Amino acid sequence: MLRVWNLTLIVATFLLTILGTFLTRSGVLTSVHAFSEGPIGIFFLAFMALVLLGSMALLAGRSSGLHSEGSLDSLVSRETVFLGNNLLLAAFTFTVLLGTLFPLAAEAVRGVKVSVGAPFFNRMTVPLSVTLIFLLGVGPALPWRRVDREHLRRRFLVPGAVLLAVAVGSIALGVRSVYTVLAFAFGAFAIVSNLQEYVVGARARMRAHGENPAVALGRLVGANPRRYGGYLAHLGILLMAVGIAASSSFRAEREVTLRPGEAVTIEDYTVRFDEIWARQEPHRDVVGATLAVLRGGERIGSLNPRLNYYAARGGEPITTPAVRTTVARDLYANLLAFARDGSTVTIHVLVIPAVGWIWWGGLVVGAGALLALWPGLRTRRRRKVVNA
């Protein structure tokens, strides 16, 4: 199904990758992520035009052989969820592309500099992201082509109950953002739905072969690593999504000016300013602050946020934050300003929960990808044995 659409997405992905490289290497964007201006931009534009025209010519020339053979048999099917995912991700991509290119277009046409910041991207992409989280739970539970009501009831009973419980629990704990409640509820729904695929498959093997749970699960995954590697990647994405929602909604932050010996309390941390220091390095000058971190009256560590001064940037400081990471949350400190005599510093302190979930989620996605690649590796080994 949707062969032309899939090939178009492949071409668009490659072209957008080159476009991102063009934006950062040509100097058309002013950003900390961009490089200085150079003559290479015109070559990127020519290459993108060549790829676009060549791809369109190939698609048009092969159009007779790209007709889709299948069709959607039911609105409630895995094919429909795949299509919905495609459309939502395409809308997400277009939103980011629009927010990136609109300032350039406005400046070129009207000569006025326009800034598109985080509020635009959050307002436009958060609803799409929440819907994608929900579909990550619905898709694995649906069969291909058609589904009956009994199948729906059996597959969605437990995930649906978890969804309602998490939604009610989030509201009871004081979460007032609609999108945050939905992200937690849909995330829990999707996690249970994906885990349920492992449970259902392992139970089937246990009944059919009399295997114990560990053996049944291992052989289930080994028999179809692509499928269960995909479910594992889903779980990683869901961990990241819940981590992003929690870290965005429950962060605490304070900005204060302190004298030596003074402290600021945030959550159950106390951050005390001890001293300010400076040093010269071969390629920069550094000014930093030593901050003691206390909890329950006991010192548990220190933070050393810094301001880096590079001669090439005309003396404009670049902030290097200090971070203390734990399993549940991270403590950040930024040095914003300081008195030349060292009498005061202005710092920005943040406590952000669940950041580790984002990193662990990324590792789980990688593990799922490696598991999904296993059939290809196994096939190549078999071919080598046959050839030998």
C-alpha positions in Angstrom: 0.0 0.0 0.0 0.9 3.7 -0.6 4.1 2.9 -2.5 4.4 6.4 -4.1 3.7 8.0 -0.7 6.4 5.9 1.0 9.0 6.6 -1.7 8.1 10.3 -1.5 8.8 10.2 2.3 12.2 8.6 1.7 13.1 11.4 -0.8 11.8 14.1 1.4 13.8 12.8 4.4 17.0 12.8 2.4 16.3 16.3 1.0 15.5 17.7 4.5 18.7 16.3 5.8 20.7 18.2 3.1 18.6 21.3 3.8 19.5 21.2 7.4 23.2 21.0 6.5 22.7 23.9 4.0 21.1 26.0 6.7 23.9 25.5 9.2 26.8 25.6 6.7 25.8 28.5 4.5 25.4 31.2 7.1 21.8 32.0 6.3 20.8 31.3 9.9 22.2 33.1 12.9 22.3 30.5 15.6 24.6 28.9 18.1 24.1 25.7 16.0 25.2 27.4 12.8 28.6 27.9 11.3 30.1 31.0 9.7 29.3 32.1 6.2 31.0 30.3 3.4 30.8 29.7 -0.4 29.5 26.1 0.0 25.8 27.1 0.2 25.3 27.3 -3.5 26.7 23.8 -4.0 24.1 22.4 -1.5 21.3 24.2 -3.3 22.4 22.8 -6.7 22.6 19.3 -5.2 19.2 19.6 -3.7 17.7 20.7 -7.0 19.4 17.9 -8.8 18.1 15.3 -6.3 14.6 16.7 -6.4 14.4 16.8 -10.2 15.9 13.3 -10.5 13.6 11.8 -7.9 10.5 13.3 -9.5 11.6 12.0 -12.9 12.2 8.5 -11.5 8.8 8.5 -9.7 7.0 9.7 -12.8 8.8 7.2 -15.1 8.0 4.3 -12.8 4.5 5.4 -11.9 2.9 2.5 -13.8 4.7 -0.1 -11.6 4.0 1.7 -8.3 0.3 1.3 -8.1 -0.8 0.1 -4.7 -2.2 -3.4 -4.7 -3.9 -3.2 -1.3 -6.5 -1.0 0.3 -7.9 -0.2 3.7 -10.5 -2.8 4.6 -11.5 -1.2 7.9 -11.1 2.1 9.7 -10.3 0.0 12.8 -7.2 -1.8 11.7 -3.4 -1.6 12.0 -3.1 -0.2 8.5 -5.2 2.8 9.5 -3.0 3.4 12.5 0.1 3.3 10.3 -1.5 5.8 7.9 -2.4 8.0 10.9 1.1 7.9 12.2 2.4 8.8 8.8 0.2 11.8 8.5 0.9 13.1 12.0 4.7 12.7 11.6 4.4 14.5 8.2 2.5 17.3 9.9 5.1 17.4 12.7 7.9 17.7 10.1 6.0 20.5 8.2 5.5 22.4 11.4 9.2 22.3 12.3 10.1 23.2 8.7 7.7 26.2 8.7 9.0 27.5 12.0 12.6 27.2 10.7 12.1 28.8 7.3 9.4 31.4 8.0 11.9 33.9 9.5 14.1 33.6 6.4 11.2 34.0 4.0 9.9 37.0 6.0 13.3 38.7 6.0 13.8 38.1 2.3 10.3 39.3 1.2 9.6 42.1 3.7 13.1 42.9 5.0 11.9 42.5 8.6 13.5 40.1 11.0 10.9 37.7 12.6 11.7 35.4 15.5 9.9 32.1 15.9 10.6 30.7 19.3 9.6 27.8 21.6 6.0 28.9 22.2 5.2 28.4 18.5 6.7 24.9 18.4 5.1 23.9 21.7 1.7 25.1 20.7 1.8 23.3 17.4 3.6 20.1 18.1 2.4 19.1 21.6 -1.1 18.1 20.4 0.5 16.1 17.6 2.9 14.4 20.0 0.2 13.4 22.5 -1.9 11.9 19.6 1.2 9.9 18.4 1.7 8.5 22.0 -1.9 7.3 21.9 -1.4 5.6 18.5 1.7 3.9 19.7 -0.5 2.0 22.1 -3.4 1.4 19.7 -1.4 0.1 16.8 0.2 -3.0 18.3 -3.1 -4.2 19.7 -4.9 -4.1 16.4 -4.7 -6.9 13.8 -4.2 -6.4 10.1 -7.2 -5.8 7.8 -10.3 -6.3 10.1 -11.0 -6.6 13.8 -14.0 -7.9 15.8 -15.5 -6.4 18.9 -14.4 -9.3 21.2 -10.8 -8.8 20.1 -11.0 -5.1 20.9 -12.5 -5.7 24.3 -9.9 -8.3 25.2 -6.9 -6.2 24.0 -8.0 -2.8 25.4 -9.6 -3.8 28.7 -6.4 -3.7 30.8 -4.7 -0.8 29.0 -7.9 1.2 29.1 -8.2 0.7 32.8 -4.6 1.8 33.3 -5.3 4.9 31.2 -8.2 5.9 33.4 -6.3 5.2 36.6 -3.3 7.3 35.6 -5.5 10.2 34.3 -7.5 10.3 37.6 -4.3 9.9 39.6 -2.5 12.7 37.8 -5.4 15.1 38.4 -5.6 14.1 42.0 -1.9 14.8 42.4 -2.4 18.3 41.2 -1.5 18.1 37.5 -3.6 20.8 35.8 -2.3 20.9 32.2 -4.6 18.9 29.9 -1.7 17.9 27.7 0.4 16.7 30.6 -2.5 14.5 31.9 -3.1 13.1 28.4 0.7 12.5 27.9 0.9 10.5 31.2 -2.4 8.6 30.6 -1.7 7.8 26.9 1.9 6.9 27.8 0.8 4.4 30.4 -1.9 3.1 28.0 0.7 2.6 25.3 3.3 1.0 27.6 0.9 -1.5 28.9 -0.4 -2.2 25.4 3.1 -2.9 24.1 4.1 -5.0 27.1 0.8 -7.0 26.7 2.1 -8.2 23.3 5.0 -9.9 25.0 2.7 -11.4 27.7 0.1 -12.7 25.3 2.8 -14.3 23.0 4.7 -15.9 26.0 1.5 -17.3 27.5 0.6 -18.8 24.1 4.0 -20.6 24.0 3.7 -21.7 27.6 0.3 -23.4 26.8 1.4 -24.9 23.5 4.9 -26.1 24.5 4.8 -26.3 28.3 7.8 -23.9 28.6 8.5 -21.8 31.7 8.0 -18.0 31.4 11.6 -17.1 30.8 12.2 -19.7 28.1 8.8 -18.9 26.4 9.7 -15.2 26.3 13.2 -15.8 25.0 12.0 -18.1 22.2 9.1 -15.8 21.3 11.4 -12.9 20.8 14.0 -15.1 19.0 11.4 -16.4 16.6 10.3 -12.9 15.5 12.9 -10.3 16.5 11.8 -7.7 14.0 8.3 -7.6 15.5 9.4 -7.6 19.2 12.3 -5.3 18.5 9.8 -2.8 17.1 7.7 -3.1 20.3 10.9 -2.6 22.4 11.6 0.6 20.3 8.1 1.7 21.0 8.7 1.3 24.8 11.8 3.4 24.5 10.0 6.2 22.7 7.2 6.1 25.3 9.8 6.4 28.2 11.2 9.4 26.4 7.8 11.0 25.9 6.8 10.5 29.6 10.2 11.9 30.6 9.8 15.0 28.4 6.3 15.6 29.8 7.4 15.2 33.4 10.5 17.3 33.0 8.6 20.1 31.3 5.7 20.2 33.7 7.3 19.7 37.1 10.5 21.6 37.0 11.2 24.1 39.7 13.6 27.1 39.2 14.8 30.2 40.9 17.0 33.1 39.9 18.8 34.8 42.8 21.8 37.1 43.6 23.9 35.8 46.5 26.8 37.0 48.6 29.5 34.5 49.8 27.9 32.3 52.4 24.4 33.0 51.4 22.1 30.2 50.0 19.0 29.5 48.1 16.6 26.6 48.8 14.8 24.8 45.9 12.8 21.7 46.5 14.8 19.8 49.2 18.1 21.2 48.0 20.0 24.1 49.5 22.6 25.7 47.2 25.2 27.9 48.9 27.6 30.3 47.2 31.1 29.8 48.5 33.5 31.6 46.2 34.1 33.0 42.7 37.2 32.2 40.8 38.8 32.9 37.4 41.5 31.3 35.3 43.1 31.6 31.9 43.1 28.7 29.5 44.9 28.5 26.1 41.9 29.4 24.0 39.6 31.2 26.5 39.2 33.0 29.8 37.0 31.3 32.4 35.0 32.8 35.4 33.3 30.3 37.6 31.5 30.0 40.9 31.8 27.2 43.5 28.4 26.3 44.9 27.9 23.8 47.8 24.9 21.5 47.5 23.2 20.5 50.8 20.3 18.3 51.6 19.0 17.9 55.1 21.7 20.1 56.4 24.5 17.8 55.1 26.8 18.6 52.2 26.3 16.1 49.3 28.4 17.7 46.6 29.3 20.9 44.8 28.5 22.6 41.5 30.8 24.8 39.4 28.9 26.7 36.7 31.1 28.9 34.5 31.1 31.7 32.0 33.6 31.2 29.1 35.0 34.2 27.2 36.4 33.6 23.7 38.3 36.3 21.9 36.8 35.3 18.6 33.3 36.2 19.9 34.3 39.7 21.0 34.1 39.0 24.7 30.6 37.8 24.8 30.3 35.1 27.5 29.0 31.6 26.9 27.4 29.9 29.8 28.5 26.4 30.8 26.0 25.0 33.4 26.8 22.6 36.2 24.7 19.5 36.6 24.1 17.0 39.4 22.3 13.9 38.1 20.3 11.4 40.1 17.9 8.6 39.0 14.8 10.7 39.9 15.9 14.2 38.9 18.7 16.6 37.9 19.9 19.7 39.6 21.2 22.5 37.3 23.0 25.7 38.1 23.9 28.5 35.7 26.1 31.5 36.4 24.4 34.5 34.9 26.4 37.5 36.2 29.0 38.4 38.8 30.5 41.5 40.5 34.0 42.2 39.5 35.1 42.4 43.1 33.6 38.9 43.8 31.1 40.2 46.3 28.0 38.8 44.5 26.9 36.4 41.8 23.6 35.9 40.1 22.7 32.2 39.5 19.8 30.4 38.0 19.0 27.1 39.7 16.7 24.4 38.4 15.4 21.0 39.6 14.1 19.0 36.7 12.6 15.5 37.3 12.7 12.4 35.0 15.5 13.7 32.7 17.1 10.3 33.1 14.0 8.7 31.5 14.8 10.5 28.3 18.3 9.1 28.1 17.2 5.6 29.1 14.5 5.7 26.6 17.0 6.5 23.9 19.1 3.5 24.9 16.0 1.3 24.8 15.2 2.5 21.3 18.7 1.6 20.2 18.3 -1.9 21.8 15.1 -2.4 19.9 16.7 -1.4 16.6 19.6 -3.8 17.2 17.1 -6.6 18.0 15.1 -5.8 14.9 18.3 -6.1 12.8 18.9 -9.7 14.1 17.1 -11.5 11.2 19.4 -9.8 8.6 22.5 -10.8 10.6 21.2 -14.4 11.0 20.4 -14.6 7.3 23.9 -13.4 6.3 25.5 -16.0 8.6 23.4 -18.8 7.0 24.5 -17.6 3.5 28.1 -17.7 4.5 27.7 -21.3 5.8 26.0 -22.4 2.6 28.7 -20.7 0.4 31.4 -22.3 2.4 
